[in-house]
Amino acid sequence: MNHLNQPHSDILLSGLNSDYKVELSLSDQQIPCAAIILAAGKSTRMRSRLPKAIHPICGIPLTYHLIQACRQAGIERVIVVIGHQGDLVRDSLGGNVEYAVQAEQRGTGDAVKSALPLLNGFEGQIMTMVGDMPLLRAETLKKVRRLQENTSAALTMLSAISPDAQTYGRVVRGEDGRILRIVEYKDATEQERKIQEWNPSIYCFQAAALRKGIHHLRCDNVQGEYYLTDIVEILSRMGERVEAVPVSDSDEVMSINNRVELAVASRIMQQRILERWMIEGVTVVDPAETYVDVGVDIGCDTVLEPGTILQGDTHVGENCRLGPSSRIIDSVIGDGVTVAYSQIVESVVGPNCKIGPFAHLRPKSYLGANVKIGDFVELKASRLEDNVSASHLAYLGDAEVGRNANIGAGVITCNYDGQQKHRTTIGKYAFIGTDSALIAPITIGDGAFVAAGSIITEDVPPDALGIARARQVTKPNWAQERREKFVPDHQKEKGEATNDHAGEPE
C-alpha cells in the first residue's frame, strides 16, 4: 500500500464513510468486553532508545491512541502486555489500564497467553490487537464487536484487501468462502503470497474460544514463535465459526515499524484533527503547515495561520488569531487573543491580549485582559493584570504588575542574584521608563514613575518619582579641543581639515 498517495478527505474524527457506520452505542452493548494490547516487542526497526509504544503521535504515545479507541468503543478493561523496557512503557501510558508482562519475546500467542491470568473468570468478548496501530478508530472496533455479537462466532477478525499486501499475513479461505487459516508471509507459498486479503491482527474472541484455542498453539514455524494467527486455523478445524469484518480505510490498520511510517501516521492523524476543528468552526489557513495535538481545544471563529503549533493541554478561546509561526504549549488562551511569531509555554493569557511579534511567555506567566506584549518581550513566572503594556525589548521575571501599568523599552527586572530568585512588584498605573533596571526584591508603588535609564535599588513609594542615574555634565567645546589636540603637526601646517576620527588609535 502506498499510504503517501491515498486521499484522506473522508478521514474525520466524527465518523466513517456511510457504508462503514455502526449502529452501536455504549449503552446498548450488552456483552462485556476486555482488550489485550500487545506492546512488548523491542521494535528494533525504529532504531530508538525509546520503545515503539511510547513514540509520540500528535502529542500522545503511539499505543495510547489505541487505548483511547478501546475506551470509546465501550471496552471496559484494557490490558497492555509489556516486556522490553516495560517500566518505561508503564510510566508513559499511565495507570488507567492493566499490565501483563511477557518475560521472553516468544511471539504474539505467548504475549496473549501472558495476559489471560488477569482475565480469570471473565466471560464475554476478548479483543486482541497489536499496539502499533494508532489510526484505528473506535467505530471499527465497535463494528467488529457488533458482528461478533450478532453471529455468535467464536472469532471475528478484521481484514483488509489491497493489491499489494506487502509482508502481512494472508487470509486463506476455502472454496465456500469460509476462513480456514492465516498464513504468515514468511511461511507462505508463492501462491499464497498473491492473496490480496490480509490480516491486520485485530481479533474479537468469545472468551471461552480464546482459552480453548490458545493452548493448542505450537512454535513449529520459521520464526520458532507462538503465532496468535494460528488460532484461526485451530478454531476452524474444531468446527468453530470464524468471521471477518473488512476495513474500508486501510490507513486505519497501518502498523508503525520505522520512522518513515511514524511520520506518515502522524500526518494522517494531524489531518483528522484539523478536519475535525474546521468542521467545528475553526479556520485553518494552510493545513499542511499547521500542527495541533490531540488534547488541544479550540473555540469557533479562531484562525490558525501557517506555522501555528498547538501542543499538549492547550485551550484556545473564540475569535483568536494565532500565528503565523507561533507555538503554544500547555497554555490557556482567552477569547479574542492575537499571537504572532511568538512562543507561549505553560501560561494563561486573558481575553483580547496582543502578543508578538517575537515574544516569549515562559512557564507560570499570567496575563489579564487587554494586555500588550510586544516584540522581543520575555516573561517568566510573572503576573500582569488588565491593560498592562510592555511593547518592546523588556524582560519581566518573577514580577507582579498592576493594572494599567506601562513598561518601557529595555526594562529589566533583575530577579536573580546568582543564588536565589527575587520578586518585583509594580503597582497599578505605574510608569517604568525606558532602559530601567529594577533590582529585586523591590516594590514600585501605585502610580509611581521611574525615570528612563534608572537603576532602581530601593522601593519607590506610590505616586513618587524614582531617579537613579548620574547627573548629566555638559562641557562646551570639549570635543573640538580633543580633536585639535590629536591632529598631527604636518596636517596643521598644510591646513588640512580634521575629521571625526582624528586622533583615534589605529
C-alpha positions in Angstrom: 0.0 0.0 0.0 1.2 3.5 -0.8 -0.2 5.4 2.2 1.5 8.6 1.0 -0.6 8.8 -2.2 -4.0 7.8 -0.8 -6.7 10.5 -0.5 -7.9 11.2 3.1 -10.8 13.6 2.5 -13.1 11.1 4.2 -11.0 10.8 7.4 -12.8 12.6 10.1 -12.8 12.1 13.8 -16.6 12.4 13.8 -17.2 9.2 11.8 -16.6 6.9 8.9 -18.0 6.6 5.4 -21.7 5.9 5.0 -21.0 2.3 4.2 -19.0 1.8 7.3 -21.2 3.3 10.0 -22.0 1.2 13.1 -25.3 1.4 14.9 -23.9 0.8 18.3 -23.8 2.9 21.4 -22.1 2.2 24.7 -25.4 1.7 26.4 -26.8 -0.9 24.0 -23.7 -3.1 24.1 -24.7 -5.9 26.5 -21.7 -8.2 26.2 -18.8 -7.2 28.4 -15.5 -6.8 26.6 -11.8 -6.7 27.5 -8.9 -5.8 25.3 -5.4 -7.2 25.2 -2.9 -4.8 23.5 0.4 -6.3 22.6 3.3 -3.8 23.3 6.2 -6.0 24.5 8.4 -6.1 21.4 11.8 -4.5 21.1 10.9 -2.8 17.8 14.4 -2.7 16.5 13.5 -1.2 13.2 12.6 2.1 15.0 16.3 2.4 15.8 15.5 4.2 19.0 16.2 4.1 22.7 12.5 4.6 23.3 10.1 1.6 23.0 7.9 1.9 19.9 4.8 2.0 22.1 5.6 5.4 23.5 6.8 7.3 20.5 4.6 10.3 20.3 2.0 10.9 17.6 0.2 14.3 17.8 1.0 14.7 21.5 0.3 11.3 23.0 2.1 7.9 22.9 1.5 5.8 19.9 -0.2 3.0 21.9 -2.3 5.4 23.9 -4.2 6.2 20.7 -5.3 2.6 20.7 -6.2 2.7 24.4 -8.4 5.7 23.7 -10.1 3.9 20.8 -10.8 0.9 23.0 -12.4 3.1 25.7 -14.5 4.9 23.1 -15.7 1.5 21.8 -17.1 0.6 25.2 -14.3 -1.8 26.2 -14.3 -1.9 30.0 -11.0 -3.5 30.7 -7.8 -2.8 28.7 -4.6 -4.9 29.4 -1.3 -3.9 27.9 1.3 -6.6 27.5 4.7 -5.1 28.2 8.2 -6.6 28.1 11.2 -4.6 26.7 11.6 -1.5 28.8 8.3 -2.3 30.4 8.7 0.1 33.3 9.2 3.0 30.8 6.1 1.9 28.9 4.1 1.6 32.0 5.1 5.1 33.2 4.3 6.7 29.8 0.9 5.0 29.3 -0.3 5.6 32.9 -2.3 3.8 35.4 -5.8 3.7 33.8 -5.0 0.3 32.2 -3.8 -3.1 33.5 -0.4 -4.6 32.6 0.8 -8.1 31.9 4.5 -8.9 31.5 5.8 -11.1 28.7 9.2 -12.1 30.1 10.5 -13.6 26.8 9.7 -12.5 23.3 8.2 -15.7 22.1 5.5 -14.5 19.7 2.1 -12.9 19.8 0.4 -16.1 21.0 2.6 -16.2 24.0 2.0 -12.5 24.7 -1.8 -13.0 24.8 -1.3 -16.1 27.0 0.6 -14.0 29.5 -2.4 -11.6 29.9 -5.1 -14.3 30.3 -4.5 -14.9 34.0 -5.7 -11.3 34.6 -9.0 -12.4 33.0 -9.6 -15.5 35.0 -13.4 -15.8 35.4 -14.1 -13.2 32.8 -16.8 -14.2 30.3 -17.7 -12.1 27.3 -15.6 -10.7 24.4 -11.9 -10.5 24.5 -10.3 -8.4 21.8 -6.6 -8.7 21.0 -4.6 -6.2 18.9 -1.1 -5.1 18.3 -0.1 -1.8 19.9 1.4 -0.1 16.9 -1.8 0.9 15.0 -2.6 4.4 16.3 -5.0 5.2 13.5 -7.5 2.5 14.4 -10.9 4.0 15.0 -13.4 3.2 17.8 -16.1 2.8 15.2 -14.2 0.0 13.6 -13.8 -1.8 16.9 -17.5 -1.3 17.5 -18.3 -2.9 14.1 -16.2 -6.0 15.0 -17.9 -6.3 18.3 -21.3 -6.0 16.8 -20.7 -8.7 14.2 -19.3 -10.9 16.9 -22.4 -10.4 19.0 -24.8 -10.9 16.1 -23.2 -14.1 14.7 -22.1 -15.7 17.9 -18.9 -16.6 16.1 -16.0 -18.0 18.1 -13.8 -15.4 16.5 -14.4 -12.3 14.5 -11.4 -10.7 12.9 -10.7 -7.5 11.0 -9.3 -8.0 7.5 -8.1 -5.7 4.7 -7.8 -6.0 1.0 -5.1 -4.4 -1.1 -3.4 -5.2 -4.4 -0.1 -5.1 -2.6 -0.4 -6.7 0.8 3.3 -6.4 1.3 4.6 -8.7 4.1 1.3 -9.0 6.1 -0.1 -12.4 6.8 -2.6 -13.6 4.2 -6.2 -14.7 4.9 -6.8 -18.2 3.4 -10.4 -19.1 2.6 -12.0 -22.3 1.4 -13.9 -22.6 -1.9 -17.1 -21.8 0.1 -15.5 -18.6 1.3 -15.1 -19.8 4.8 -12.0 -18.6 6.6 -9.6 -21.5 7.1 -6.4 -20.0 8.4 -3.9 -17.2 8.4 -0.5 -17.8 6.9 2.4 -15.5 7.9 4.2 -14.1 4.9 7.5 -15.8 5.8 5.7 -19.2 5.9 3.5 -18.6 2.8 4.0 -20.2 -0.6 4.3 -18.1 -3.7 0.7 -18.7 -4.5 -0.5 -17.7 -1.0 1.5 -14.5 -1.2 -0.6 -13.5 -4.2 -3.7 -13.4 -1.9 -4.9 -9.7 -1.6 -6.8 -10.2 1.7 -4.5 -9.7 4.6 -4.6 -9.8 8.4 -4.2 -6.6 10.5 -4.1 -8.8 13.6 -7.2 -7.5 15.3 -9.4 -10.2 16.7 -12.6 -10.4 18.8 -12.9 -13.8 20.6 -15.5 -15.4 22.7 -13.6 -15.7 25.9 -14.1 -19.5 26.1 -13.0 -19.9 22.5 -9.7 -18.0 23.1 -8.9 -20.0 26.2 -9.7 -23.3 24.3 -7.7 -22.4 21.2 -4.6 -20.8 22.7 -3.4 -24.0 24.5 -3.1 -25.7 21.1 -0.6 -23.2 19.7 2.8 -24.6 18.6 6.0 -23.0 17.6 6.9 -25.2 14.6 7.4 -22.3 12.1 10.2 -20.3 10.6 10.4 -17.9 13.5 10.1 -20.6 16.2 7.4 -18.5 17.8 3.8 -19.0 19.0 1.7 -17.2 16.4 -1.7 -16.0 17.6 -2.7 -16.2 13.9 -2.6 -20.0 14.1 -5.6 -19.9 16.4 -7.7 -19.1 13.4 -6.9 -22.5 11.8 -7.2 -24.2 15.2 -10.8 -22.9 15.8 -11.8 -23.5 12.2 -10.7 -27.2 12.4 -12.7 -27.5 15.6 -15.7 -26.5 13.6 -16.0 -23.1 15.3 -17.3 -20.2 13.3 -14.8 -17.6 12.2 -16.0 -14.3 10.7 -14.2 -11.3 9.2 -15.1 -7.6 9.0 -13.5 -5.7 6.1 -12.0 -2.4 6.9 -12.9 0.3 4.3 -9.9 2.6 5.0 -6.6 0.7 5.1 -4.9 3.6 6.8 -6.7 2.6 10.0 -4.7 -0.6 10.2 -1.3 0.8 9.2 1.3 -0.5 11.6 4.3 1.6 12.6 7.6 -0.1 12.3 10.0 2.7 11.4 10.4 6.5 11.5 9.0 6.8 7.9 5.8 5.1 8.8 5.6 7.1 12.1 5.7 10.3 10.0 3.1 9.1 7.6 0.8 8.1 10.5 1.4 11.5 12.2 0.4 13.3 9.0 -2.8 11.3 8.7 -3.7 11.8 12.3 -3.0 15.5 12.0 -5.3 15.8 9.1 -8.1 14.1 11.1 -7.6 16.6 13.9 -7.6 19.6 11.7 -10.6 18.5 9.7 -12.5 18.0 12.9 -11.7 21.5 14.1 -12.6 23.0 10.7 -16.0 21.4 10.9 -16.3 22.8 14.4 -15.8 26.4 13.0 -12.1 26.9 13.2 -10.3 28.4 10.1 -7.0 26.7 9.2 -5.4 28.8 6.6 -2.9 26.0 5.5 -3.5 22.6 7.0 -0.2 21.4 5.6 1.6 23.9 7.7 -0.4 23.7 10.9 0.1 21.3 13.8 -2.5 20.6 16.6 -2.2 17.9 19.2 -4.9 15.5 20.2 -5.5 17.2 23.6 -6.0 20.7 22.3 -9.3 22.5 22.4 -10.1 25.4 20.1 -13.1 27.9 20.1 -15.1 28.7 17.0 -14.1 31.5 14.6 -10.4 31.2 15.7 -8.0 31.5 12.8 -4.8 29.4 12.7 -2.2 30.9 10.4 0.6 28.8 8.8 3.3 27.7 11.1 1.0 27.5 14.1 1.8 24.7 16.6 -0.6 23.9 19.4 0.6 21.3 21.8 -0.2 19.4 25.0 -3.1 20.5 27.2 -3.8 23.8 25.4 -7.2 25.5 25.4 -7.8 28.3 22.9 -10.9 30.6 23.1 -13.1 32.0 20.3 -12.2 34.7 17.8 -8.4 34.3 18.2 -5.8 34.8 15.6 -2.8 32.6 16.2 0.3 32.8 14.0 2.0 32.9 11.7 4.8 30.8 13.1 3.7 30.6 16.7 4.0 27.8 19.2 1.7 27.4 22.2 2.3 24.6 24.7 0.1 23.6 27.7 -1.5 27.0 27.9 -4.9 28.7 28.2 -5.7 31.4 25.6 -8.7 33.6 26.2 -11.2 34.9 23.6 -10.0 37.4 21.0 -6.3 36.9 21.5 -3.8 37.6 18.7 -0.4 35.9 18.7 2.2 36.4 16.0 5.7 34.8 15.7 5.8 34.0 19.4 6.1 31.2 21.9 3.8 30.6 24.9 4.6 27.8 27.4 2.5 26.8 30.4 0.9 30.2 30.8 -2.5 31.8 30.9 -3.4 34.6 28.5 -6.6 36.6 29.2 -9.1 37.9 26.6 -8.2 40.4 23.9 -4.4 40.3 24.6 -2.0 41.1 21.8 1.3 39.1 21.8 4.2 39.5 19.5 5.9 39.5 17.2 8.8 37.6 18.7 7.5 37.5 22.3 8.3 34.6 24.7 6.0 33.7 27.6 7.8 31.2 29.7 6.1 28.9 32.3 3.9 30.4 35.0 3.1 33.6 33.2 -0.3 35.1 33.6 -1.9 37.9 31.6 -5.1 39.6 32.4 -7.4 41.2 29.8 -6.2 43.6 27.1 -2.5 43.2 27.9 0.0 44.1 25.2 3.2 42.1 25.0 5.2 43.4 22.1 8.3 42.4 20.1 11.2 40.8 21.9 9.5 40.9 25.3 10.1 37.9 27.6 8.1 36.9 30.7 8.8 34.3 33.3 6.7 33.4 36.3 5.1 36.9 36.1 1.6 38.1 36.6 0.4 41.1 34.5 -3.1 42.5 35.4 -5.5 44.1 32.9 -4.4 46.7 30.4 -0.6 46.4 31.1 1.6 47.4 28.2 5.1 46.0 27.6 5.5 46.9 24.0 9.1 46.0 23.3 12.5 44.8 24.4 11.7 44.0 28.0 12.3 41.2 30.5 9.9 40.6 33.3 10.9 37.7 35.5 9.2 36.9 38.9 7.2 40.1 38.7 3.7 41.3 39.7 2.5 44.1 37.6 -0.7 46.0 38.5 -3.4 47.1 36.0 -2.8 49.9 33.6 1.0 49.9 34.2 3.3 50.8 31.4 6.7 49.0 30.9 9.1 50.9 28.7 11.5 49.6 26.2 14.6 47.9 27.6 13.2 47.5 31.1 14.6 44.6 33.1 13.6 43.0 36.4 16.9 41.8 37.8 15.4 38.8 39.7 18.4 36.5 40.1 21.3 37.2 42.5 23.3 34.1 41.5 21.8 32.0 44.2 18.1 32.9 44.6 15.2 34.4 42.6 13.5 37.5 44.0 10.2 39.2 43.3 9.5 42.6 41.8 6.1 44.3 42.5 5.0 47.1 40.2 1.8 48.9 41.3 -1.2 49.8 39.2 -0.8 52.9 36.9 2.9 52.8 37.4 5.2 54.0 34.6 8.6 52.4 34.2 10.7 54.5 31.9 12.9 53.2 29.0 16.1 51.3 29.8 15.5 51.0 33.5 16.7 48.1 35.7 14.7 47.1 38.8 16.9 45.3 41.3 14.7 42.7 43.1 13.4 42.4 45.7 11.7 45.7 45.1 8.3 47.4 45.1 7.2 50.2 42.8 4.1 51.8 44.3 0.8 52.5 42.6 1.0 55.5 40.2 4.8 55.8 40.7 7.1 57.0 37.9 10.6 55.6 37.3 12.7 57.9 35.1 14.3 56.4 32.0 17.7 55.0 32.3 17.4 54.4 36.1 18.9 51.6 38.1 16.4 51.3 41.0 17.6 49.5 44.1 15.2 50.9 46.7 11.4 50.9 46.8 9.6 53.8 45.1 6.5 54.9 47.1 3.1 55.4 45.4 2.9 58.4 43.2 6.6 59.2 43.7 9.3 59.7 41.0 12.3 57.4 41.2 15.5 58.6 39.6 18.7 56.6 39.9 21.3 57.9 37.4 24.3 60.2 37.4 23.6 63.8 36.7 24.5 64.9 33.2 27.5 67.2 32.8 28.0 69.1 29.5 31.4 70.6 28.7 31.3 73.1 25.8 33.8 72.7 23.0 35.4 69.6 24.6 35.1 67.5 21.5 36.6 70.1 19.3 39.5 70.7 21.6 40.1 67.0 21.8 40.3 66.7 18.0 42.7 69.6 17.7 44.9 68.1 20.4 45.5 65.0 18.4 45.8 66.5 14.9 49.3 65.8 13.5 51.5 68.9 13.1 52.0 68.3 9.4 48.2 68.4 8.9 48.1 71.7 10.8 50.8 73.3 8.6 49.0 72.2 5.4 45.7 73.4 6.9 44.1 70.1 6.2 40.6 69.7 7.7 40.2 67.4 10.7 37.6 64.7 10.8 35.5 62.9 13.4 38.0 60.1 13.8 41.2 62.2 14.0 43.4 61.1 16.9 41.8 57.7 17.3 44.3 54.8 17.7 44.6 52.6 14.7 
